[in-house]
């Protein structure tokens, strides 16, 4: 199936995923936030603020360096 501009939906999705300015970390955080609102999908884990902060900082640094 071709779109109006001659590109397939698969091509358009690939372009969106590779050329859009979005943060995979922020998307994952939002996904977890939504999941944690429901008891059936609640992500249960031991919270370690220091380690979470360190991981968050490292992921942000990696994301900045890869752009």
FENBEL-V927764 format. One record per backbone hydrogen bond with DSSP energy under -1.0 kcal/mol. CO is the residue of the C=O (numbers start at 0). NH is the residue of the N-H. E is the energy in kcal/mol with one decimal. If there is no record, write none. Layout:
[[CO & NH & E] [CO & NH & E]]
This chain:
[[2 & 5 & -1.7] [6 & 2 & -1.9] [7 & 11 & -2.4] [8 & 12 & -2.6] [9 & 13 & -2.4] [10 & 14 & -2.5] [11 & 15 & -2.4] [12 & 16 & -2.6] [13 & 17 & -2.2] [14 & 18 & -2.6] [15 & 19 & -1.5] [19 & 21 & -1.2] [22 & 26 & -2.3] [23 & 27 & -2.2] [24 & 28 & -2.6] [25 & 29 & -2.3] [26 & 30 & -2.4] [27 & 31 & -2.6] [28 & 32 & -2.2] [29 & 33 & -2.4] [30 & 34 & -2.5] [31 & 35 & -2.4] [33 & 36 & -1.2] [34 & 37 & -1.4] [47 & 51 & -2.9] [48 & 52 & -2.9] [49 & 53 & -2.4] [50 & 54 & -2.5] [51 & 55 & -2.7] [52 & 56 & -2.4] [53 & 57 & -2.5] [54 & 58 & -2.7] [55 & 59 & -2.2] [56 & 60 & -2.2] [57 & 61 & -2.5] [58 & 62 & -2.5] [59 & 63 & -2.3] [60 & 64 & -2.2] [61 & 65 & -1.5]]
